[in-house]
Amino acid sequence: MTNELVLDGIKAKQQKTWGSGDYGAVAAIIHPMSEALVQSADLSAGTKVLDVAAGTGNASLAAARCLCDVTASDYVPELLDRAQERADAEHLPITCEVADAENLPYADGQFDAVLSVVGVMFAPNHEAAAAELTRVCRPGGTIALANWTPDGFIGHVFKTIGRHVPPPAGVTPPPLWGDEAHIRELFGDRVTDLKITPRDFVFRFPEAKDFTEMFKNKYGPTLKAFEALGENGQALYDDLTELADKFNVATDGTCKIPSRYVEVVAYRA
């Protein structure tokens, strides 16, 4: 019970974190990851899809473009409001529902496909989240995820933040959802034909410091880290800018940062 109370407290803080800043601005940049995942999942028109930890709806909109019947779920209502606005603007029908990835309010096997793009990986209890992803998917249905890796750029961003503002004790690092051994352990024999494909998403900015500025002001976890550091935040700013410079592969004076993630596609046993 004590552990459950601790996790509940962590999730309450996470809700405030993801509701801060302007995650929609960051999500808009990485939207191509969702389009690629939906194509890899090979969803058919009419497929009943659940997008878990949907945020502002990237995967939901990608699935809706395939004429799927889409439910977007997230535990941050403000993010779902943005998802609904985007869907309305594009005349794409989706249903938005507030839900916790570790305790989804859906029946066993209710969906033909369950998706999550850099979303469910932030649930503090990885095992509970993986169990819910599989529970609500029908036997033979598709589970498709896109997760940042521990050794990729975003994985290093979280390590850098953690050196300045340590994460809560006992929480498994989110980028472990990008580690093949961890993924296979999480799903075990609940899935079949598990395929894990490494990919890179390339962030593009005029300069390295423009990455830091965006994440400092708009990306909830980074924004909250800077708030916690207050006047001592310059060191984190410098470290993040140096990290962006280190990963920069541009040769034209701009900043292009390949960010490793994995596409996970499996089928419910």
C-alpha positions, 0 to 999 in steps of 0.5 A, spaced: 500 500 500 505 504 501 508 503 494 502 504 491 501 511 495 508 513 493 506 511 485 500 515 486 504 521 488 509 521 483 503 520 478 500 526 481 506 530 480 507 527 473 500 530 471 502 537 473 509 536 469 506 534 462 500 540 463 505 545 464 509 549 458 506 547 451 507 540 450 503 540 443 509 545 440 514 539 441 509 534 439 508 537 433 515 537 431 515 529 432 509 527 429 512 524 423 514 518 428 506 517 429 505 516 422 511 512 421 509 507 426 502 507 424 504 504 417 509 499 420 503 497 424 499 496 418 492 498 420 486 497 416 480 501 415 475 500 421 480 498 426 478 499 433 484 503 436 486 505 443 492 510 443 495 510 450 498 516 453 496 520 447 498 526 449 496 531 444 494 526 439 499 524 434 498 517 434 491 518 434 491 522 428 495 518 424 490 512 425 484 516 424 487 518 417 487 510 416 480 511 417 480 507 424 475 508 429 480 511 434 480 513 442 485 517 445 486 516 452 491 520 457 491 522 464 492 530 462 485 533 460 489 539 457 493 535 452 487 531 450 483 538 449 489 540 444 488 533 441 481 534 440 482 541 437 487 538 432 482 533 430 476 538 429 481 542 425 482 536 420 475 533 420 478 527 423 473 523 428 476 521 434 474 520 441 478 523 447 477 520 454 481 521 461 485 515 463 491 512 467 495 508 462 496 503 469 489 502 470 485 503 463 477 503 464 476 498 458 474 491 458 479 485 456 480 485 449 476 491 447 480 494 442 483 491 435 490 495 436 493 499 442 498 504 440 503 509 444 508 514 441 513 516 447 507 516 452 506 510 456 514 509 457 513 515 462 508 511 466 512 510 473 510 502 473 512 499 467 510 492 469 503 495 470 502 499 464 505 493 459 499 488 462 494 494 461 496 495 454 496 487 453 489 486 457 485 491 453 487 488 446 484 482 443 487 476 442 491 477 435 490 484 435 496 489 434 500 492 439 505 498 436 509 503 440 515 508 439 519 509 445 526 513 446 532 509 447 537 510 453 543 511 449 539 515 444 539 523 444 533 524 448 535 518 453 541 522 454 537 529 455 534 525 461 540 523 464 543 530 464 537 533 467 537 527 472 544 529 474 542 536 476 535 534 479 535 527 481 528 523 479 524 520 484 527 514 488 524 507 486 522 510 479 524 506 473 527 510 468 522 511 462 528 510 456 528 503 458 522 502 454 527 503 448 531 497 451 530 490 447 531 486 453 526 490 458 521 490 452 521 483 452 521 482 459 515 486 460 511 483 455 513 476 456 508 470 453 503 475 452 505 477 445 507 473 439 512 476 433 515 481 437 519 486 432 523 491 435 526 496 430 531 501 431 530 508 428 532 515 428 528 522 428 532 528 427 530 534 431 532 540 426 534 547 429 537 553 427 542 552 433 544 548 438 541 553 443 534 553 440 533 546 442 535 548 449 530 554 449 524 550 446 525 544 451 526 549 457 520 553 455 515 548 452 517 541 454 514 539 461 520 535 464 525 540 462 521 546 464 520 543 471 527 542 472 529 549 471 524 551 475 526 547 481 533 549 480 531 557 479 538 561 479 542 555 479 539 553 472 545 556 468 549 549 468 543 545 466 542 550 460 549 549 458 550 542 459 543 541 454 546 545 449 553 542 449 549 535 449 545 538 443 552 540 440 555 533 441 549 530 437 549 535 432 550 532 425 549 538 420 554 540 416 551 547 414 551 551 420 545 549 423 543 543 428 540 536 426 540 532 432 538 524 430 534 521 436 534 514 436 528 510 438 525 503 437 518 501 433 515 496 437 510 491 433 507 485 436 501 481 437 496 479 443 497 472 444 
